[in-house]
Amino acid sequence: MVKPGKAVTTRRFRGVTMPTSSHPAIRKVRRLGANPSIHGNKLWKSSLLLIDYLNTHRPAHCEKVLDVGCGWGIAGIWCAKALGSSVTSVDADPGVFPFLEASAALNGVATTQLASTLQNLSSRQLSRYDMLIAADICFWDDLVDPVFNLVNRAVKAGVKQIVIADPERPTFFAMASRCETRHCAELIEWKTSTPLRARGALMILHNA
């Protein structure tokens, strides 16, 4: 139980520890000048949807995982910790990586960092991975095409499973609908209730 007036510094979810902005390690990173510029300023709840889904439906192919638009990287960190995956954490903004490192260290794991836009992830790079995960990466209209094209390249490259989570933005549904038509992807609603609440949708694509 948290004492009245005492800031919450961590939250636990499905075996992973998530630092809040009040955690000493996060405060230290901020003091050192890290300043994410593309919405990488906190942990986003769609990552909880990813973690909960993968915890419920353990993937058959997860030795090498690509966490796209990783932000603080908690979904990839969970994969490293719970599934023993070798994880590459990708974000267009390298300013998120100090926060990711702090979050990973808190969980006793490490991930490989890669600064890249969606468009620059080549089929050759994607072919190295068994699973691609992402949360909150389709938040602008001009991201619909890049995310859809990323999925197309991943399928062509042989990535076995793709799971993308979102809080049900219209842009996400536009992208997911195209993946349903082209790749027979599945679109489902998902929610968590304990210990943290989150709700949204998942696009799931099996390419085995």
C-alpha positions as CSV (number, residue, x, y, z in Angstrom):
1,M,0.0,0.0,0.0
2,V,1.3,3.5,-0.9
3,K,1.3,5.9,2.0
4,P,-0.7,9.1,1.6
5,G,1.4,11.8,0.0
6,K,4.0,9.4,-1.2
7,A,4.6,9.3,-5.0
8,V,4.1,6.0,-6.8
9,T,7.4,5.2,-8.5
10,T,6.6,1.8,-10.1
11,R,3.7,-0.3,-11.2
12,R,3.6,-4.1,-11.8
13,F,1.8,-5.8,-14.6
14,R,2.1,-9.4,-15.7
15,G,5.5,-9.8,-14.1
16,V,7.1,-6.7,-15.5
17,T,8.0,-3.6,-13.4
18,M,7.1,-0.2,-15.0
19,P,8.6,3.0,-13.7
20,T,6.5,6.1,-13.4
21,S,7.8,9.6,-14.1
22,S,8.5,9.9,-10.3
23,H,10.9,6.9,-10.3
24,P,14.5,8.0,-9.3
25,A,16.0,6.4,-12.4
26,I,13.5,8.3,-14.7
27,R,14.1,11.6,-12.8
28,K,17.8,11.1,-13.2
29,V,17.5,10.5,-17.0
30,R,15.5,13.7,-17.3
31,R,18.1,15.6,-15.2
32,L,20.7,14.5,-17.7
33,G,18.8,16.1,-20.5
34,A,17.0,13.3,-22.2
35,N,13.9,14.8,-24.0
36,P,11.9,12.6,-26.3
37,S,10.2,14.5,-29.1
38,I,7.7,12.1,-30.7
39,H,5.3,11.2,-27.9
40,G,7.9,9.1,-26.1
41,N,7.5,10.9,-22.8
42,K,5.7,8.2,-20.8
43,L,4.5,4.6,-20.8
44,W,1.4,4.2,-23.1
45,K,-1.4,1.9,-22.0
46,S,-1.7,0.1,-25.4
47,S,1.5,-1.6,-24.3
48,L,-0.5,-3.3,-21.6
49,L,-2.8,-4.7,-24.2
50,L,0.1,-6.2,-26.0
51,I,1.6,-7.7,-22.9
52,D,-1.7,-9.1,-21.7
53,Y,-2.5,-10.7,-25.1
54,L,0.9,-12.3,-25.4
55,N,0.7,-13.5,-21.8
56,T,-2.6,-15.1,-22.5
57,H,-1.7,-16.4,-26.0
58,R,2.0,-17.3,-25.7
59,P,3.6,-17.0,-29.1
60,A,5.1,-20.1,-30.8
61,H,7.7,-17.9,-32.5
62,C,9.3,-15.4,-30.3
63,E,13.1,-16.0,-30.2
64,K,13.8,-12.7,-32.0
65,V,11.3,-9.9,-31.4
66,L,11.2,-6.5,-33.1
67,D,9.4,-3.8,-30.9
68,V,8.6,-1.0,-33.4
69,G,7.9,2.5,-32.1
70,C,9.0,1.2,-28.7
71,G,9.1,4.4,-26.7
72,W,10.1,3.3,-23.2
73,G,10.0,-0.3,-24.5
74,I,8.0,-2.0,-21.8
75,A,6.3,-4.5,-24.2
76,G,9.7,-5.6,-25.6
77,I,11.1,-5.7,-22.1
78,W,8.3,-8.0,-21.1
79,C,9.1,-10.3,-24.0
80,A,12.8,-10.4,-22.9
81,K,11.8,-11.1,-19.3
82,A,8.8,-13.5,-19.7
83,L,9.6,-15.2,-23.0
84,G,13.4,-15.1,-23.0
85,S,13.3,-13.2,-26.4
86,S,16.2,-11.4,-28.0
87,V,14.6,-8.0,-28.5
88,T,15.4,-5.1,-30.8
89,S,13.7,-1.9,-29.7
90,V,13.1,0.5,-32.6
91,D,12.1,4.1,-32.4
92,A,12.4,7.1,-34.7
93,D,13.4,9.2,-31.7
94,P,16.7,8.1,-30.0
95,G,15.7,10.4,-27.1
96,V,13.6,7.5,-25.8
97,F,16.5,5.1,-25.3
98,P,17.7,6.4,-22.0
99,F,14.2,5.8,-20.6
100,L,14.1,2.4,-22.2
101,E,17.5,1.5,-20.6
102,A,16.3,2.6,-17.2
103,S,13.1,0.5,-17.6
104,A,15.0,-2.5,-18.8
105,A,17.6,-2.3,-16.0
106,L,14.7,-2.2,-13.5
107,N,13.6,-5.6,-14.9
108,G,17.1,-7.1,-15.1
109,V,17.1,-7.4,-18.9
110,A,18.6,-5.5,-21.9
111,T,17.4,-4.9,-25.4
112,T,19.2,-3.9,-28.6
113,Q,18.4,-0.3,-29.6
114,L,17.9,0.8,-33.2
115,A,17.0,4.4,-34.2
116,S,14.9,4.1,-37.4
117,T,11.7,5.3,-39.0
118,L,9.1,2.8,-40.1
119,Q,10.0,3.5,-43.7
120,N,13.6,2.7,-43.2
121,L,13.1,-0.8,-41.8
122,S,14.0,-2.9,-44.8
123,S,12.7,-6.4,-45.7
124,R,16.2,-7.7,-45.2
125,Q,16.2,-6.3,-41.6
126,L,12.7,-7.6,-40.9
127,S,13.6,-11.1,-42.1
128,R,15.8,-11.5,-39.0
129,Y,12.8,-11.6,-36.7
130,D,10.2,-14.1,-35.7
131,M,7.7,-11.6,-34.3
132,L,6.9,-7.9,-34.7
133,I,5.1,-6.0,-32.0
134,A,4.0,-2.4,-31.8
135,A,1.7,-0.1,-29.7
136,D,0.4,3.3,-30.5
137,I,2.2,3.7,-33.8
138,C,-0.7,4.7,-36.0
139,F,-1.7,8.0,-34.3
140,W,-1.6,10.4,-37.3
141,D,-3.3,10.1,-40.8
142,D,0.1,10.2,-42.5
143,L,1.1,7.1,-40.6
144,V,-1.5,4.8,-42.0
145,D,0.4,4.1,-45.2
146,P,3.8,3.6,-43.6
147,V,2.4,1.2,-41.0
148,F,0.5,-0.8,-43.6
149,N,3.6,-0.9,-45.8
150,L,5.7,-2.1,-42.9
151,V,3.2,-4.9,-42.3
152,N,3.5,-5.8,-46.0
153,R,7.3,-5.9,-45.9
154,A,7.2,-8.0,-42.7
155,V,4.9,-10.5,-44.2
156,K,7.0,-10.7,-47.3
157,A,10.1,-11.1,-45.2
158,G,8.7,-14.1,-43.3
159,V,8.0,-12.6,-39.9
160,K,5.8,-15.3,-38.3
161,Q,3.5,-13.1,-36.1
162,I,2.6,-9.4,-36.1
163,V,0.7,-7.9,-33.2
164,I,-0.2,-4.1,-33.2
165,A,-2.2,-2.5,-30.3
166,D,-4.0,0.8,-30.3
167,P,-6.7,2.6,-28.2
168,E,-9.0,2.4,-31.2
169,R,-8.1,5.4,-33.2
170,P,-9.7,5.8,-36.6
171,T,-6.3,5.8,-38.2
172,F,-5.5,2.4,-36.6
173,F,-8.8,0.9,-37.9
174,A,-8.0,2.3,-41.4
175,M,-4.7,0.5,-41.4
176,A,-6.0,-2.7,-39.8
177,S,-8.9,-2.9,-42.3
178,R,-6.4,-2.9,-45.1
179,C,-4.4,-5.7,-43.4
180,E,-7.6,-7.7,-43.0
181,T,-8.3,-7.5,-46.7
182,R,-4.8,-8.1,-47.9
183,H,-3.4,-10.6,-45.3
184,C,-6.4,-12.0,-43.5
185,A,-5.3,-10.3,-40.3
186,E,-7.6,-10.5,-37.3
187,L,-8.9,-7.4,-35.5
188,I,-10.1,-7.9,-31.9
189,E,-11.1,-5.8,-29.0
190,W,-9.0,-6.4,-25.8
191,K,-9.1,-5.0,-22.3
192,T,-7.4,-5.5,-19.0
193,S,-8.9,-4.9,-15.5
194,T,-6.3,-5.9,-12.9
195,P,-4.0,-4.7,-11.7
196,L,-4.1,-1.9,-14.3
197,R,-7.0,-1.0,-16.6
198,A,-6.6,-0.6,-20.4
199,R,-8.8,-1.2,-23.3
200,G,-8.4,-0.9,-27.1
201,A,-7.9,-3.1,-30.1
202,L,-5.3,-5.5,-31.4
203,M,-4.5,-6.4,-35.0
204,I,-3.1,-9.9,-35.1
205,L,-1.5,-11.5,-38.1
206,H,-0.2,-15.0,-38.3
207,N,2.3,-15.7,-41.1
208,A,3.5,-19.1,-40.2
